[in-house]
Amino acid sequence: MISTAIRVARVGSAAELAAAALMMLGFPVLMVAALVPSVYAFAAAAAVTYLADHYLHRKGSYLVNRLSKVRAGLSIRFLIRQLLLILLLARMDLSNHLIFYGAIACFIASYGLQAPHGALVQLIRNRRRMPVATRNVDLKSRIRIPDAPPRGLLDRSAEKMLHLDLVAVVGLLISAMTDNAIAGFAGIGVTLALGCLYVLVLMPYVRGRKTPPDADTVLAAVDDWLGQYKPETVLYFSGSKDSAYQVNMWLETMEQLDSRPLVLLRERVILQNLAPTTVPVICVPGGVHLMNLDLATVRVALYAANVGKNIHLLRVPTMKHVFIGHGDSDKLASVNPFSKVYDEVWTAGRAGRDRYAIADVGVRDADIVEVGRPQLAPIQGRPAAPAEGRCPTVLYAPTWEGWDGNPGNTSLVLAGENIVKKLIKADPPVRVLYKPHPFTGTVSAQAGAAHRRVTALLEKAAAQRATDARFTTDATALAAAQADLTRIEARLAELAGTGGEKRDEAEASRDDVVDLKKHEEIARLRAEWNDAHWRSFPDHQHRVVTGAEPRLYDCFNVSDAMVSDISSVVSDFIASGKPYAVTDSADVGVEEFKRANTAVRAAVILTNSAKELDALLDAVRDPSADPLALERDELKQYLLGPDEPTSIEQFNAALAALARKAEARNLGQEARIAAGDPEAAELAEVLPGDPVKAAGEAESNPTG
């Protein structure tokens, strides 16, 4: 029942739910205490409402943030408490006492201070919001960006300002208890003094040397950096917070380019959720600012998503535009007709080319280039032979239930328990890794319940296996691995510092230039952490794997086979060459299932009973008798391209070829202008990023 209430109220824990309930109940109690009147009851209820309110704000509770929608926002709650205190004083026959009028004057004055305080806070935030936010771009040597105000001044500033009334409330309650006005007037004086001080402390940050430079100065500094760095390949991205993964998946590839890379973002929320990278990043929210940015040296622009804001860069003719997408699957998004606007569309393998041909959406075959999937490089292939005596591992990685309630979306509801039970009972035994999709259960209560049942099955089986004499454990090795984990995690925490806090945008743009040695150390430590993690428990122990670490690809690498559903997880796992099974949860039949889904053509197809799992387990135990091995190799090449040259080599070669085409186009335009072609000259004046204009500027400033 409590869990249901937590889900309905959308709070994070039972403690949050309790705090919300106490706060809601506290105000009726305050009214009753004021009417009785009872100073002690009022003081106790007031303390509860103050503490509960503060706790919920500190937790960032969804519930308390939604109260403003029902006319019960932060200021209203404080005002009601103050009015009830006035009522309490009146009921205690203090309405003709000077302290009564002092309380009214104090609360009016404190609310009067809210206006300048709120205006100053908003003005400071607006002035510290840069027209262009950056990472790994040297602005510090070009412009002066002052430090942000102390975090305590702006963080939850409205709540802090309102809470200053606490001193006055305490003083007034003491006066009501003791019939002595001194404590009340002292509290009133302290509250008003602190409010005035808060306003005065903020004032220097809206003028003079404590404010960042204006937009023109910042944009000029960015252009100066671009002129020195001379980016050649841009990864362009626009989207919502939830789509940040689509650009994050390309960051490692951008770091491996032979040309000078740049990441160009359009939304601040994407920058805030961007993974660490060594590539320079520029976030340009304004379309006009973007169109005035000096990108004359860029020859290729890469697009990871089809969104409306792409037009702001697509209009630049001096660079070639490529759609690279954010995954390779049979979904309709993989053959979007919008792809016609790009000069080229890059796919992983032949399958992507065929999808466009079958869809017939206007993308020419000549404009499609197969470049593999560079992101799949960390996925390791199948060993020639399993290690002697090692318990094979089968990964169960179902996708989530989706938004449409289609029973074919996930195997978890209808087949999950059957799959796990059969794997647990397998003889010879296997280890089961269960890695559910992070969205599992967010839409369907059935999926959430199935997930909990599968988790319980594995936890029970793991406990039974721990006491099974057939499985031995090297306690010394496990202890050593655990010690390694502790050491690595401590060092990672030290390197991360206070990460996770929302940074001041101006300070971050000034200071966030990657430390290559630190970046490399973190990458090395994460690899060591992954190794130590898998060594820290027996290789026969069933595990439920949730959270960001270990990553899905790490689970691939320690597994001998996988069971999953139709999703990009299957396409990615195919890179390993290992056996896999996919569940036909919608029961469309093997032939139709394979016809509709390219990625399952070399899979063991499971019904919801999971009775076909024996075929997968046989392939795991005896790779030489694997009947689908050849089909998997052929499907891997069809979906993902050849192993040689490597995908990153194919990607760089495609970039170089397209950059040459862009350069040839630009040189042709220069030749036409030099020959006196009036149409070319007219276009050069109206289109951005013209190479002739850039060449002229270079001649006038040869060192720039």
SEKOL-791160 format. One record per residue (C-alpha): x, y, z; residue in three letters. Coordinates in steps of 0.2 Angstrom, whole numbers, plus 5000, padded with zeros to 4 digits. Each point is the difference from the previous one (the first is absolute). Layout:
BEGIN
XYZALA...
***
This chain:
BEGIN
500050005000MET501450125004ILE500949964984SER498450044991THR499850175009ALA501850044996ILE499749964981ARG498450105000VAL500750155009ALA501649994989ARG501250015015VAL501649915001GLY499949925017SER498949965015ALA500950145009ALA499550134987GLU498249935001LEU500050025019ALA500750184999ALA498750054987ALA498649925011ALA500650095015LEU500150174991MET498349984994MET499349955017LEU501050145008GLY499050144994PHE498349955006PRO500849965017VAL500750184999LEU498350074997MET499249905015VAL501450055011ALA499850184996ALA498150005003LEU500149905017VAL501350095003PRO501549905004SER501750074998VAL500949835004TYR498949914987ALA500350144987PHE501950005003ALA500149814998ALA498950004984ALA501050154993ALA501649905003ALA499449854991VAL499450104985THR501750104999TYR501049845001LEU498949904988ALA500050144987ASP501950025001HIS500349814998TYR498949994985LEU500950154992HIS501749935004ARG499549834992LYS499250104984GLY498449905003SER498850004985TYR498550015012LEU500650165008VAL500450084983ASN498249964994ARG499250095015LEU500150174991SER498849934987LYS498649985013VAL500350185007ARG501149925014ALA501750064995GLY501550055011LEU499550185003SER498249955004ILE500549875013ARG501150135009PHE498650134999LEU498749895007ILE501149955015ARG500450195003GLN498150044999LEU499649865012LEU501350075012LEU499150174999ILE498449905004LEU500849925015LEU500650175007LEU498250074998ALA499249855008ARG501250035015MET499350185002ASP501650074993LEU499250104986SER500250165009ASN501849975005HIS501450084991LEU500849834996ILE498449954990PHE500350154988TYR501849975000GLY499749824994ALA498850074986ILE501350134995ALA501449875000CYS499149884989PHE499550144987ILE501850075000ALA500749824998SER498949974985TYR500450184993GLY501949945000LEU499549854989GLN499850114985ALA501750084999PRO500849835006HIS499149904986GLY500450144987ALA501949995005LEU500149815000VAL499249994983GLN501150144993LEU501549925006ILE499549834992ARG499650094984ASN501650094999ARG501049855004ARG499149904986ARG501250014985MET499450024982PRO501249854996VAL500549875013ALA501649904998THR501049855005ARG501849974996ASN500150184992VAL501350125006ASP499050165004LEU501050045016LYS501550074990SER498850104989ARG498750085012ILE499850035018ARG498649905008ILE499850045019PRO499649875013ASP498249965003ALA499250055016PRO500249885015PRO498949854996ARG499050035016GLY499450174994LEU499149934985LEU499649825004ASP498249995005ARG500150185004SER498150035001ALA499849875013GLU501550075010LYS499350184999MET498349945007LEU500849895014HIS500750165007LEU498350035008ASP500449855012LEU500950125012VAL498550115001ALA498849865002VAL501049925014VAL500250175009GLY498150044998LEU499649835007LEU501250035015ILE499150165003SER498349924999ALA500649875013MET500850125012THR499050164997ASP501650094997ASN500250104984ALA501950005000ILE500349834992ALA498750044987GLY500750174995PHE501849935000ALA499449864988GLY499250134989ILE501550104999GLY501149864996VAL498949934986THR499950184992LEU501950035002ALA500449834992LEU498850034986GLY500750174996CYS501849935001LEU499549864988TYR499550134987VAL501550115003LEU501249854998VAL499249964983LEU500250184993MET501850004995PRO499749854988TYR498950104988VAL501350134996ARG501850044997GLY501449875000ARG498949865007LYS499049984985THR500549904985PRO500450094983PRO498550044988ASP499549884986ALA501050094986ASP501649985010THR499749825004VAL499549964982LEU501650094994ALA501149895012ALA499249844993VAL500350064982ASP501850045005ASP500249825007TRP499249924985LEU501250104988GLY501449935010GLN499449825002TYR499349984982LYS498749865003PRO499849894985GLU498649885005THR498550055011VAL498849885009LEU498450105001TYR498649965012PHE498350075006SER498849915011GLY499249985017SER500849955017LYS499549824997ASP500849994983SER501850045006ALA500549824998TYR499950034981GLN501450125000VAL501049915014ASN500149844990MET501150104987TRP501250095012LEU501349865000GLU499949994981THR500350184999MET501549995010GLU500849874988GLN499750114984LEU501550044989ASP499350174997SER499750145014ARG498449975008PRO498750115008LEU498349965008VAL498750134997LEU498550005012LEU498450105000ARG499249975017GLU500850045017ARG499249855007VAL500949894988ILE501750085005LEU499649975019GLN499749814996ASN501549984988LEU501249865004ALA501850055004PRO501050024984THR501650084993THR499250074985VAL499650195000PRO498150035003VAL499150164996ILE498150025005CYS499150144990VAL498250015005PRO499750154988GLY499749974982GLY500750174995VAL501549975010HIS500349834992LEU499850084983MET501350135004ASN501349885007LEU501649994990ASP499949824993LEU501050034984ALA501249865003THR498749875003VAL499849884985ARG498949865007VAL498550025012ALA499349845008LEU498249995006TYR499549875013ALA498150045000ALA498750074988ASN499450155008VAL499350174995GLY501550105006LYS501249914988ASN499550134987ILE501050135008HIS501649914995LEU499449914985LEU499850174991ARG501950025000VAL500649944983PRO501950005003THR499949845010MET499249834995LYS498649935011HIS499949825006VAL498749915010PHE500849875011ILE498549965012GLY500149935017HIS499849814997GLY499749874987ASP498449915000SER498449954990ASP499050155008LYS499250124989LEU501150145007ALA501449914990SER499250054983VAL499350175004ASN499650104984PRO500850155007PHE501749924997SER499950064982LYS500650175006VAL501749945003TYR501449984988ASP500349825006GLU499349885012VAL501249885009TRP499449835006THR500949865009ALA499949874986GLY499149944985ARG498449985010ALA499850195002GLY500250024981ARG498649874997ASP498850085012ARG500050164991TYR499849914983ALA498549905007ILE499350165008ALA500150104984ASP500050175009VAL501150094988GLY501849975006VAL501149954986ARG501049845001ASP501550114994ALA499950115015ASP500149855013ILE501749965007VAL500349855011GLU501250045014VAL499749875014GLY499650045018ARG501550075009PRO499150005017GLN500049814999LEU501949995001ALA500049955019PRO499049854997ILE501149845001GLN499749854989GLY499749825005ARG501649915006PRO500649854990ALA499549895015ALA499350025017PRO501150005015ALA500249835008GLU498849985015GLY499250184998ARG498150015002CYS499350074983PRO499150175002THR498350044991VAL499550185000LEU498150045001TYR499750184994ALA498250034996PRO499550174994THR498650105008TRP498149994997GLU499950164989GLY498650135000TRP498849904989ASP499649855010GLY500549884986ASN500449835008PRO501449984987GLY501050145007ASN500749905015THR500249825004SER500050045019LEU498149995003VAL499649844991LEU501649914999ALA501250075013GLY499749885014GLU500049854988ASN501750054993ILE500850035016VAL499349845008LYS500749904985LYS501750085001LEU500149975019ILE499649824998LYS501149974986ALA501149845001ASP501550024998PRO499850175010PRO500250174993VAL500150175009ARG498650134996VAL500350184999LEU498450104999TYR500150184994LYS498350084998PRO499750164990HIS500050155012PRO498250054995PHE499349835004THR498450025010GLY499850194997THR498549974989VAL499349835004SER499749945017ALA500049824993GLN501850024994ALA500650075017GLY499249855009ALA500849884987ALA501750095003HIS499849985019ARG499649814998ARG501549974989VAL501150095012THR499349905015ALA500349844990LEU501850044997LEU500450055017GLU499249845007LYS501049904987ALA501650095005ALA499849975018ALA499749814997GLN501549994988ARG501150085014ALA499749855011THR500249874986ASP501549895001ALA500249994982ARG500650194999PHE501650055009THR500550185004THR501850075002ASP499750115015ALA501750074999THR499850064982ALA498350075003LEU500750105015ALA501550074989ALA498750054986ALA498950095013GLN501650095007ALA500450054982ASP498250074998LEU500150105015THR501750084995ARG499450044983ILE498350075005GLU500950115013ALA501250074986ARG498550024988LEU499150105013ALA501550115003GLU500250034982LEU498250044998ALA500050135014GLY498350075003THR499349964983GLY498249984998GLY499650185006GLU499250124988LYS501450114995ARG500050194996ASP500050014981GLU501250154999ALA501349915012GLU499849844991ALA500450084983SER501550085007ARG500749865010ASP499449834992ASP501549964989VAL500449825001VAL501549945010ASP500649864988LEU501049915013LYS498550005012LYS498949944985HIS501149864996GLU500249955018GLU498149995002ILE499849894984ALA501449885007ARG499250005017LEU498349964993ARG500749854990ALA500949945016GLU498450025010TRP499049904987ASN501349865002ASP500050005019ALA498150015000HIS499849834991TRP501449925011ARG499250065016SER498749865000PHE500049824994PRO499949974981ASP498549885004HIS499050125010GLN498450074992HIS499950184999ARG498750144998VAL500950154991VAL499250175002THR500750184999GLY501250084988ALA501549885005GLU500449874994PRO499550064983ARG499049894988LEU501649974989TYR500949945016ASP498649875002CYS500249954982PHE501849975003ASN499849885015VAL498649914992SER500049844989ASP498350034993ALA498550125001MET498150005001VAL499150164995SER498650084991ASP499950104983ILE501150165004SER501750074996SER500749895014VAL499849854988VAL500950094986SER501450055011ASP500249835007PHE500249934983ILE501750094999ALA500649875013SER499649854988GLY499349915016LYS498449894999PRO498450105005TYR498249975001ALA498550124997VAL498349975007THR498550014989ASP498850075013SER498750054989ALA499949824993ASP500150054981VAL500949844995GLY501849974996VAL500050034982GLU499050175001GLU501150055015PHE501649974990LYS499350094985ARG499550155009ALA501650025011ASN501749984991THR500949995017ALA499249835005VAL500449914984ARG501549915009ALA499149985017ALA499249865009VAL498250065000ILE499149975016LEU498149985004THR499350075016ASN500349825008SER501950024997ALA500049814995LYS501250044986GLU501450065012LEU500949834999ASP500650044983ALA500850165006LEU500849915015LEU500749864989ASP500850134989ALA500850075016VAL500749845006ARG500749944984ASP500450144988PRO500649874986SER498249944999ALA499250174999ASP498849994985PRO499850194998LEU501850055001ALA500250034982LEU498450094998GLU500550125014ARG501650044992ASP499150044984GLU498750105009LEU501350105009LYS500950054984GLN498350044992TYR499450115015LEU501750075006LEU501249994986GLY501649914998PRO501349985015ASP501450074989GLU500350144998PRO499450045017THR498550115001SER500950155006ILE501249994985GLU498449994989GLN499350155008PHE501650104999ASN500149954981ALA498250064997ALA500350165009LEU501650034990ALA499149964983ALA498650125004LEU501150145006ALA500949994983ARG498350024992LYS499650155010ALA501750084997GLU499849974981ALA498350085000ARG500750155010ASN501550024988LEU498849994985GLY499050155008GLN501650105002GLU500549974982ALA498250054994ARG500250165010ILE501750044994ALA499449974982ALA498750145003GLY498549895001ASP498750125007PRO498849875007GLU501449925010ALA500550175006ALA498250045006GLU499849835009LEU501750035009ALA499350165007GLU498449925007VAL500549825005LEU500949975017PRO501749925001GLY500650054982ASP501849944997PRO500550164990VAL499550115015LYS501049895011ALA501550004988ALA499950195000GLY500050015019GLU501549885000ALA501050114988GLU499750155011SER500549915016ASN501249864994PRO500449955018THR498249985005GLY
***
